[in-house]
Amino acid sequence: PPKVKMVNTVGSGDCVVAVLTMGIKNGDDLRETLRKAVALSAASVTTFENGEISEDKVREIYKKAEIFNLS
């Protein structure tokens, strides 16, 4: 993800697990699912409120998130 100002990490891992689970269950492309999970998790750490994540922030981070192959 791009660098973001982190203010609260509560629930950020839950965001990753939820998005990955939904994507895998729906048969979505794994790279795009991972990108969505990263964007949602990164957006979640930018707010003090747990569970209050701006859709605009998620979209902004999603556009900048990059997935790399490590092989």
C-alpha positions in Angstrom: 0.0 0.0 0.0 1.1 3.6 -0.2 2.2 5.2 3.0 -0.7 6.4 5.2 -0.8 8.2 8.5 -1.6 5.4 11.0 -3.7 6.4 14.0 -5.5 3.1 15.0 -4.6 -0.4 14.0 -7.6 -2.1 15.7 -9.5 -4.2 13.2 -7.0 -3.8 10.3 -6.2 -7.5 10.3 -9.8 -8.4 10.4 -10.3 -6.3 7.3 -7.7 -8.4 5.5 -9.2 -11.7 6.6 -12.8 -10.6 5.7 -11.9 -9.4 2.2 -9.7 -12.4 1.4 -12.4 -14.8 2.7 -15.1 -13.1 0.6 -13.0 -13.0 -2.5 -11.9 -16.6 -2.3 -15.5 -17.7 -1.6 -16.7 -15.8 -4.6 -14.0 -17.1 -6.9 -12.6 -13.6 -7.5 -9.1 -13.0 -8.9 -6.6 -13.5 -6.1 -4.4 -10.6 -7.0 -7.3 -8.1 -7.1 -8.7 -9.6 -3.9 -5.4 -9.0 -2.2 -5.2 -5.5 -3.6 -8.7 -4.8 -2.2 -7.8 -6.3 1.2 -4.7 -4.2 1.4 -6.6 -1.0 0.5 -9.3 -1.6 3.1 -6.8 -2.5 5.8 -4.7 0.5 5.1 -7.8 2.8 5.0 -8.9 1.4 8.3 -5.7 2.5 10.2 -6.2 6.1 9.1 -9.3 6.7 11.4 -9.7 6.7 15.2 -13.1 5.1 14.9 -13.2 1.3 14.7 -15.3 0.2 11.7 -15.8 3.7 10.3 -13.9 3.5 7.0 -14.3 6.0 4.3 -15.2 4.4 0.9 -13.4 7.3 -0.8 -10.2 6.6 1.2 -10.4 2.9 0.3 -10.7 3.8 -3.4 -7.8 6.3 -3.2 -5.5 3.7 -1.6 -6.7 0.9 -3.9 -5.6 3.0 -6.9 -2.1 3.4 -5.5 -1.8 -0.2 -4.1 0.6 -2.4 -6.0 0.9 -6.2 -6.0 4.3 -7.8 -6.8 5.3 -11.3 -7.5 8.1 -12.5 -5.2 9.3 -15.3 -7.5 
